[in-house]
Amino acid sequence: MKVIYKKYDLNDRQYKLLEILSQNNENIINKEYRELFGVSRFTAARDLRRLVELNLIQKYEISGKEVIYSIK
């Protein structure tokens, strides 16, 4: 998996998330990301925002502040 995304200079958490999302065809929210990787809200938001900016995952706002991320 890392080889495919090597050109993007991602951190290990981002690589792992892409692997999880692509293998299981799942979605994730910021809170789940924080719990999965033991990171702060800021770090999770930054990691997820970078993946969205690189067009590797999609962001869906469901209601209010709730946002779901899924693989593209």
Backbone as XML, in Angstrom:
<?xml version="1.0"?>
<chain id="A" units="angstrom">
  <residue number="1" name="MET">
    <atom name="N" x="0.824" y="-1.194" z="0.000"/>
    <atom name="CA" x="0.000" y="0.000" z="0.000"/>
    <atom name="C" x="0.867" y="1.257" z="0.000"/>
  </residue>
  <residue number="2" name="LYS">
    <atom name="N" x="1.919" y="1.273" z="0.795"/>
    <atom name="CA" x="2.762" y="2.462" z="0.866"/>
    <atom name="C" x="3.361" y="2.819" z="-0.491"/>
  </residue>
  <residue number="3" name="VAL">
    <atom name="N" x="3.667" y="1.830" z="-1.279"/>
    <atom name="CA" x="4.279" y="2.075" z="-2.583"/>
    <atom name="C" x="3.340" y="2.894" z="-3.469"/>
  </residue>
  <residue number="4" name="ILE">
    <atom name="N" x="2.067" y="2.590" z="-3.438"/>
    <atom name="CA" x="1.080" y="3.297" z="-4.261"/>
    <atom name="C" x="1.028" y="4.779" z="-3.896"/>
  </residue>
  <residue number="5" name="TYR">
    <atom name="N" x="1.119" y="5.080" z="-2.601"/>
    <atom name="CA" x="0.981" y="6.452" z="-2.125"/>
    <atom name="C" x="2.308" y="7.124" z="-1.796"/>
  </residue>
  <residue number="6" name="LYS">
    <atom name="N" x="3.416" y="6.516" z="-2.181"/>
    <atom name="CA" x="4.750" y="7.017" z="-1.848"/>
    <atom name="C" x="4.955" y="8.474" z="-2.260"/>
  </residue>
  <residue number="7" name="LYS">
    <atom name="N" x="4.441" y="8.848" z="-3.399"/>
    <atom name="CA" x="4.662" y="10.205" z="-3.909"/>
    <atom name="C" x="3.986" y="11.285" z="-3.068"/>
  </residue>
  <residue number="8" name="TYR">
    <atom name="N" x="3.075" y="10.897" z="-2.180"/>
    <atom name="CA" x="2.332" y="11.875" z="-1.390"/>
    <atom name="C" x="3.000" y="12.255" z="-0.077"/>
  </residue>
  <residue number="9" name="ASP">
    <atom name="N" x="4.035" y="11.563" z="0.340"/>
    <atom name="CA" x="4.746" y="11.857" z="1.579"/>
    <atom name="C" x="3.785" y="11.877" z="2.776"/>
  </residue>
  <residue number="10" name="LEU">
    <atom name="N" x="3.094" y="10.768" z="2.985"/>
    <atom name="CA" x="2.138" y="10.643" z="4.081"/>
    <atom name="C" x="2.817" y="10.097" z="5.324"/>
  </residue>
  <residue number="11" name="ASN">
    <atom name="N" x="2.196" y="10.333" z="6.480"/>
    <atom name="CA" x="2.728" y="9.729" z="7.698"/>
    <atom name="C" x="2.162" y="8.314" z="7.844"/>
  </residue>
  <residue number="12" name="ASP">
    <atom name="N" x="2.675" y="7.562" z="8.809"/>
    <atom name="CA" x="2.270" y="6.165" z="8.975"/>
    <atom name="C" x="0.780" y="6.020" z="9.277"/>
  </residue>
  <residue number="13" name="ARG">
    <atom name="N" x="0.226" y="6.956" z="10.047"/>
    <atom name="CA" x="-1.207" y="6.901" z="10.362"/>
    <atom name="C" x="-2.044" y="7.035" z="9.097"/>
  </residue>
  <residue number="14" name="GLN">
    <atom name="N" x="-1.643" y="7.954" z="8.237"/>
    <atom name="CA" x="-2.396" y="8.176" z="6.999"/>
    <atom name="C" x="-2.325" y="6.957" z="6.089"/>
  </residue>
  <residue number="15" name="TYR">
    <atom name="N" x="-1.147" y="6.349" z="5.981"/>
    <atom name="CA" x="-1.012" y="5.116" z="5.192"/>
    <atom name="C" x="-1.933" y="4.027" z="5.748"/>
  </residue>
  <residue number="16" name="LYS">
    <atom name="N" x="-1.903" y="3.863" z="7.069"/>
    <atom name="CA" x="-2.701" y="2.827" z="7.712"/>
    <atom name="C" x="-4.193" y="3.082" z="7.492"/>
  </residue>
  <residue number="17" name="LEU">
    <atom name="N" x="-4.618" y="4.333" z="7.603"/>
    <atom name="CA" x="-6.026" y="4.654" z="7.386"/>
    <atom name="C" x="-6.446" y="4.307" z="5.965"/>
  </residue>
  <residue number="18" name="LEU">
    <atom name="N" x="-5.645" y="4.668" z="4.987"/>
    <atom name="CA" x="-5.973" y="4.346" z="3.597"/>
    <atom name="C" x="-6.084" y="2.841" z="3.397"/>
  </residue>
  <residue number="19" name="GLU">
    <atom name="N" x="-5.204" y="2.110" z="4.050"/>
    <atom name="CA" x="-5.249" y="0.655" z="3.968"/>
    <atom name="C" x="-6.547" y="0.122" z="4.574"/>
  </residue>
  <residue number="20" name="ILE">
    <atom name="N" x="-6.898" y="0.605" z="5.748"/>
    <atom name="CA" x="-8.117" y="0.166" z="6.429"/>
    <atom name="C" x="-9.351" y="0.501" z="5.604"/>
  </residue>
  <residue number="21" name="LEU">
    <atom name="N" x="-9.434" y="1.731" z="5.132"/>
    <atom name="CA" x="-10.610" y="2.156" z="4.376"/>
    <atom name="C" x="-10.740" y="1.407" z="3.055"/>
  </residue>
  <residue number="22" name="SER">
    <atom name="N" x="-9.633" y="1.163" z="2.383"/>
    <atom name="CA" x="-9.712" y="0.498" z="1.083"/>
    <atom name="C" x="-9.986" y="-1.003" z="1.218"/>
  </residue>
  <residue number="23" name="GLN">
    <atom name="N" x="-9.445" y="-1.634" z="2.239"/>
    <atom name="CA" x="-9.657" y="-3.068" z="2.423"/>
    <atom name="C" x="-11.073" y="-3.383" z="2.899"/>
  </residue>
  <residue number="24" name="ASN">
    <atom name="N" x="-11.615" y="-2.525" z="3.742"/>
    <atom name="CA" x="-12.906" y="-2.805" z="4.355"/>
    <atom name="C" x="-14.045" y="-1.977" z="3.767"/>
  </residue>
  <residue number="25" name="ASN">
    <atom name="N" x="-13.708" y="-1.080" z="2.840"/>
    <atom name="CA" x="-14.702" y="-0.195" z="2.246"/>
    <atom name="C" x="-15.562" y="0.458" z="3.324"/>
  </residue>
  <residue number="26" name="GLU">
    <atom name="N" x="-14.897" y="1.015" z="4.327"/>
    <atom name="CA" x="-15.571" y="1.612" z="5.469"/>
    <atom name="C" x="-15.457" y="3.128" z="5.443"/>
  </residue>
  <residue number="27" name="ASN">
    <atom name="N" x="-16.148" y="3.737" z="6.397"/>
    <atom name="CA" x="-16.071" y="5.172" z="6.646"/>
    <atom name="C" x="-15.448" y="5.368" z="8.017"/>
  </residue>
  <residue number="28" name="ILE">
    <atom name="N" x="-15.019" y="6.599" z="8.283"/>
    <atom name="CA" x="-14.468" y="6.904" z="9.600"/>
    <atom name="C" x="-14.823" y="8.344" z="9.942"/>
  </residue>
  <residue number="29" name="ILE">
    <atom name="N" x="-14.964" y="8.620" z="11.225"/>
    <atom name="CA" x="-15.164" y="9.990" z="11.688"/>
    <atom name="C" x="-13.933" y="10.392" z="12.491"/>
  </residue>
  <residue number="30" name="ASN">
    <atom name="N" x="-13.805" y="11.683" z="12.750"/>
    <atom name="CA" x="-12.643" y="12.211" z="13.454"/>
    <atom name="C" x="-12.438" y="11.495" z="14.785"/>
  </residue>
  <residue number="31" name="LYS">
    <atom name="N" x="-13.495" y="11.295" z="15.548"/>
    <atom name="CA" x="-13.385" y="10.649" z="16.861"/>
    <atom name="C" x="-12.818" y="9.239" z="16.739"/>
  </residue>
  <residue number="32" name="GLU">
    <atom name="N" x="-13.266" y="8.479" z="15.762"/>
    <atom name="CA" x="-12.756" y="7.120" z="15.556"/>
    <atom name="C" x="-11.282" y="7.154" z="15.175"/>
  </residue>
  <residue number="33" name="TYR">
    <atom name="N" x="-10.902" y="8.121" z="14.350"/>
    <atom name="CA" x="-9.496" y="8.273" z="13.956"/>
    <atom name="C" x="-8.643" y="8.539" z="15.189"/>
  </residue>
  <residue number="34" name="ARG">
    <atom name="N" x="-9.109" y="9.452" z="16.048"/>
    <atom name="CA" x="-8.371" y="9.780" z="17.280"/>
    <atom name="C" x="-8.198" y="8.552" z="18.159"/>
  </residue>
  <residue number="35" name="GLU">
    <atom name="N" x="-9.270" y="7.785" z="18.307"/>
    <atom name="CA" x="-9.210" y="6.590" z="19.152"/>
    <atom name="C" x="-8.327" y="5.508" z="18.537"/>
  </residue>
  <residue number="36" name="LEU">
    <atom name="N" x="-8.408" y="5.346" z="17.253"/>
    <atom name="CA" x="-7.628" y="4.332" z="16.554"/>
    <atom name="C" x="-6.131" y="4.580" z="16.667"/>
  </residue>
  <residue number="37" name="PHE">
    <atom name="N" x="-5.731" y="5.856" z="16.550"/>
    <atom name="CA" x="-4.306" y="6.187" z="16.525"/>
    <atom name="C" x="-3.797" y="6.900" z="17.774"/>
  </residue>
  <residue number="38" name="GLY">
    <atom name="N" x="-4.687" y="7.179" z="18.715"/>
    <atom name="CA" x="-4.267" y="7.821" z="19.964"/>
    <atom name="C" x="-3.702" y="9.210" z="19.755"/>
  </residue>
  <residue number="39" name="VAL">
    <atom name="N" x="-4.362" y="10.002" z="18.913"/>
    <atom name="CA" x="-3.890" y="11.355" z="18.617"/>
    <atom name="C" x="-4.922" y="12.387" z="19.075"/>
  </residue>
  <residue number="40" name="SER">
    <atom name="N" x="-4.499" y="13.643" z="19.106"/>
    <atom name="CA" x="-5.385" y="14.735" z="19.502"/>
    <atom name="C" x="-6.371" y="15.071" z="18.390"/>
  </residue>
  <residue number="41" name="ARG">
    <atom name="N" x="-7.372" y="15.844" z="18.737"/>
    <atom name="CA" x="-8.361" y="16.294" z="17.752"/>
    <atom name="C" x="-7.679" y="17.089" z="16.636"/>
  </residue>
  <residue number="42" name="PHE">
    <atom name="N" x="-6.733" y="17.943" z="17.020"/>
    <atom name="CA" x="-6.010" y="18.759" z="16.040"/>
    <atom name="C" x="-5.223" y="17.886" z="15.060"/>
  </residue>
  <residue number="43" name="THR">
    <atom name="N" x="-4.509" y="16.903" z="15.588"/>
    <atom name="CA" x="-3.709" y="16.016" z="14.733"/>
    <atom name="C" x="-4.597" y="15.215" z="13.796"/>
  </residue>
  <residue number="44" name="ALA">
    <atom name="N" x="-5.703" y="14.699" z="14.321"/>
    <atom name="CA" x="-6.634" y="13.935" z="13.486"/>
    <atom name="C" x="-7.184" y="14.812" z="12.369"/>
  </residue>
  <residue number="45" name="ALA">
    <atom name="N" x="-7.598" y="16.025" z="12.715"/>
    <atom name="CA" x="-8.152" y="16.949" z="11.715"/>
    <atom name="C" x="-7.114" y="17.271" z="10.647"/>
  </residue>
  <residue number="46" name="ARG">
    <atom name="N" x="-5.885" y="17.502" z="11.071"/>
    <atom name="CA" x="-4.805" y="17.821" z="10.125"/>
    <atom name="C" x="-4.535" y="16.648" z="9.185"/>
  </residue>
  <residue number="47" name="ASP">
    <atom name="N" x="-4.435" y="15.443" z="9.746"/>
    <atom name="CA" x="-4.186" y="14.255" z="8.934"/>
    <atom name="C" x="-5.308" y="14.030" z="7.924"/>
  </residue>
  <residue number="48" name="LEU">
    <atom name="N" x="-6.543" y="14.122" z="8.383"/>
    <atom name="CA" x="-7.689" y="13.888" z="7.504"/>
    <atom name="C" x="-7.808" y="14.981" z="6.445"/>
  </residue>
  <residue number="49" name="ARG">
    <atom name="N" x="-7.584" y="16.221" z="6.841"/>
    <atom name="CA" x="-7.642" y="17.339" z="5.890"/>
    <atom name="C" x="-6.618" y="17.158" z="4.773"/>
  </residue>
  <residue number="50" name="ARG">
    <atom name="N" x="-5.427" y="16.717" z="5.119"/>
    <atom name="CA" x="-4.375" y="16.494" z="4.111"/>
    <atom name="C" x="-4.802" y="15.420" z="3.112"/>
  </residue>
  <residue number="51" name="LEU">
    <atom name="N" x="-5.398" y="14.347" z="3.598"/>
    <atom name="CA" x="-5.854" y="13.284" z="2.703"/>
    <atom name="C" x="-6.973" y="13.758" z="1.778"/>
  </residue>
  <residue number="52" name="VAL">
    <atom name="N" x="-7.839" y="14.633" z="2.299"/>
    <atom name="CA" x="-8.903" y="15.212" z="1.468"/>
    <atom name="C" x="-8.284" y="16.131" z="0.411"/>
  </residue>
  <residue number="53" name="GLU">
    <atom name="N" x="-7.335" y="16.973" z="0.822"/>
    <atom name="CA" x="-6.673" y="17.889" z="-0.112"/>
    <atom name="C" x="-5.960" y="17.143" z="-1.232"/>
  </residue>
  <residue number="54" name="LEU">
    <atom name="N" x="-5.416" y="15.979" z="-0.910"/>
    <atom name="CA" x="-4.721" y="15.166" z="-1.913"/>
    <atom name="C" x="-5.689" y="14.334" z="-2.745"/>
  </residue>
  <residue number="55" name="ASN">
    <atom name="N" x="-6.974" y="14.466" z="-2.428"/>
    <atom name="CA" x="-8.027" y="13.760" z="-3.162"/>
    <atom name="C" x="-7.925" y="12.234" z="-2.999"/>
  </residue>
  <residue number="56" name="LEU">
    <atom name="N" x="-7.442" y="11.797" z="-1.834"/>
    <atom name="CA" x="-7.319" y="10.371" z="-1.551"/>
    <atom name="C" x="-8.523" y="9.845" z="-0.784"/>
  </residue>
  <residue number="57" name="ILE">
    <atom name="N" x="-9.178" y="10.728" z="-0.019"/>
    <atom name="CA" x="-10.415" y="10.374" z="0.664"/>
    <atom name="C" x="-11.437" y="11.465" z="0.400"/>
  </residue>
  <residue number="58" name="GLN">
    <atom name="N" x="-12.705" y="11.125" z="0.642"/>
    <atom name="CA" x="-13.798" y="12.075" z="0.462"/>
    <atom name="C" x="-14.342" y="12.478" z="1.820"/>
  </residue>
  <residue number="59" name="LYS">
    <atom name="N" x="-14.826" y="13.681" z="1.901"/>
    <atom name="CA" x="-15.405" y="14.206" z="3.129"/>
    <atom name="C" x="-16.890" y="14.441" z="2.885"/>
  </residue>
  <residue number="60" name="TYR">
    <atom name="N" x="-17.733" y="13.896" z="3.774"/>
    <atom name="CA" x="-19.178" y="14.075" z="3.681"/>
    <atom name="C" x="-19.690" y="14.675" z="4.978"/>
  </residue>
  <residue number="61" name="GLU">
    <atom name="N" x="-20.320" y="15.808" z="4.901"/>
    <atom name="CA" x="-20.932" y="16.402" z="6.087"/>
    <atom name="C" x="-22.341" y="15.859" z="6.201"/>
  </residue>
  <residue number="62" name="ILE">
    <atom name="N" x="-22.630" y="15.242" z="7.347"/>
    <atom name="CA" x="-23.959" y="14.659" z="7.487"/>
    <atom name="C" x="-24.923" y="15.577" z="8.218"/>
  </residue>
  <residue number="63" name="SER">
    <atom name="N" x="-24.513" y="16.125" z="9.328"/>
    <atom name="CA" x="-25.390" y="17.042" z="10.051"/>
    <atom name="C" x="-24.558" y="17.896" z="10.992"/>
  </residue>
  <residue number="64" name="GLY">
    <atom name="N" x="-24.790" y="19.183" z="10.936"/>
    <atom name="CA" x="-24.035" y="20.077" z="11.819"/>
    <atom name="C" x="-22.553" y="19.917" z="11.647"/>
  </residue>
  <residue number="65" name="LYS">
    <atom name="N" x="-21.883" y="19.495" z="12.718"/>
    <atom name="CA" x="-20.436" y="19.330" z="12.691"/>
    <atom name="C" x="-20.003" y="17.905" z="12.342"/>
  </residue>
  <residue number="66" name="GLU">
    <atom name="N" x="-20.946" y="16.998" z="12.223"/>
    <atom name="CA" x="-20.600" y="15.595" z="11.958"/>
    <atom name="C" x="-20.130" y="15.407" z="10.527"/>
  </residue>
  <residue number="67" name="VAL">
    <atom name="N" x="-18.950" y="14.822" z="10.390"/>
    <atom name="CA" x="-18.343" y="14.601" z="9.088"/>
    <atom name="C" x="-17.859" y="13.154" z="9.003"/>
  </residue>
  <residue number="68" name="ILE">
    <atom name="N" x="-18.102" y="12.537" z="7.866"/>
    <atom name="CA" x="-17.641" y="11.171" z="7.600"/>
    <atom name="C" x="-16.609" y="11.229" z="6.477"/>
  </residue>
  <residue number="69" name="TYR">
    <atom name="N" x="-15.579" y="10.420" z="6.616"/>
    <atom name="CA" x="-14.547" y="10.326" z="5.586"/>
    <atom name="C" x="-14.555" y="8.917" z="5.020"/>
  </residue>
  <residue number="70" name="SER">
    <atom name="N" x="-14.395" y="8.814" z="3.706"/>
    <atom name="CA" x="-14.330" y="7.502" z="3.057"/>
    <atom name="C" x="-13.294" y="7.537" z="1.941"/>
  </residue>
  <residue number="71" name="ILE">
    <atom name="N" x="-12.855" y="6.375" z="1.527"/>
    <atom name="CA" x="-11.848" y="6.258" z="0.472"/>
    <atom name="C" x="-12.457" y="6.682" z="-0.856"/>
  </residue>
  <residue number="72" name="LYS">
    <atom name="N" x="-11.661" y="7.255" z="-1.713"/>
    <atom name="CA" x="-12.130" y="7.657" z="-3.057"/>
    <atom name="C" x="-12.113" y="6.485" z="-3.985"/>
  </residue>
</chain>
